[in-house]
Amino acid sequence: MKAVQYRTVGGTPEVVQLPVPVPAPGQVLLRMTAAGVCHSDIAVMSMPAEQLSFPLPLTLGHEGVGTVAAVGDGVVAVEVGDAVAVYGPWGCGICAKCAEGKENYCLRARDLGIYPPGLGAPGAMAEYMIVDDIRHLVPLGDLDPVQAVPLTDAGLTPYHAIKRSLPKLVPGSTAVVIGTGGLGHVAIQILRALSPARVIALDVNDEKLALAREVGAHEAILSDAQSVAAVRKLTEGKGAEAVFDFVGAPPTAATAGGCVAVEGDVTIVGLGGGSLPVGFGTTPYEASVTAPYWGSRGELTEVLDLARAGVISVHTETYGIDDAPTAYQHLHDGTVRGRAVILPQE
């Protein structure tokens, strides 16, 4: 089978031939229909060797949907031909957080050497993929695979981040979304669907701001040295009750801190290496700063239900598996509008 792998430290993704895997007892073999391309993959491929905690080569892709091709002994809850989405943040399954469905916060995964697919374990960017346990599968139903696959991260991650702040997003409130790419443009839709807040989007060029307006942002302004003042002006000096930074770089984290209101939330989602100091006089009174990770199994079901209801959708660009390296280059160059999706069977 064809697969897209990161093979050597400092290298670029390669399309290689691998044997089709065989499911062991309790495992499921999927015939992949779509796999998402994410900035997290680029972050992994940018790490020096001493920071990598798993061996190479690595089959990429932590967003995946497919159909069941075969099952291992003991698997009874799914059948060959079932369309499913893969829940990515795999955990041990038995710790207190996993028992709540919060495998994204598994207390033992690191110690046990458990990694998400595409971020340590073999991922979804291949013609076939092994899923370790049926609890990591969610029925896809009649959702379009290309539209659905980004929801497993680019939908789930902002949904999890936003859900925590919903009590503060009452009528008359403001939410700021910094970065309107793969995750950010979905976040705008989630905010519009689940809250009455005014949504202000920040990004670095007019094309990205046009997408933000297209998916529902009330205001879209350039992310630059004047953006904090612009947000303060739009909110009559109060700032925003919730600020979601989907870039996470030092400048955007600083912008997030400058935009937040008293008792507001700053949520740093992006992997840009930024941070925000917290202390008396450094942030508005009782502002909270958090850095969440992915989302729970139950929340993935909720995100897919939002898509079925027609209130969120993902702007996608599709590539055949042989063109996956090009997709990563486009993502690196910032020219992808929304989310790049690989079609492994083309």
Secondary structure, 3 states (H helix, E strand, C coil): CEEEEECCCCCCCEEEECCCCCCCCCCEEEEEEEEEECHHHHHHHCCCHHHCCCCCCEECCCCEEEEEEEECCCCCCCCCCCEEEECCCCCCCCCHHHHCCCHHHCCCHHHHCCCCECCCECCCCECEEEECCHHHEEECCCCCHHHHHHHHCCCHHHHHHHHHHHHHCCCCCEEEEECCCCCHHHHHHHHHHHCCCEEEEEECCHHHHHHHHHCCCCEEEECCCCHHHHHHHHCCCCCEEEEEECCCCHHHHHHHHHHEEEEEEEEECCCCCCCCCCCECCECCCCEEECCCCCCHHHHHHHHHHHHCCCCCCCEEEEEHHHHHHHHHHHHHCCCCCEEEEECCC
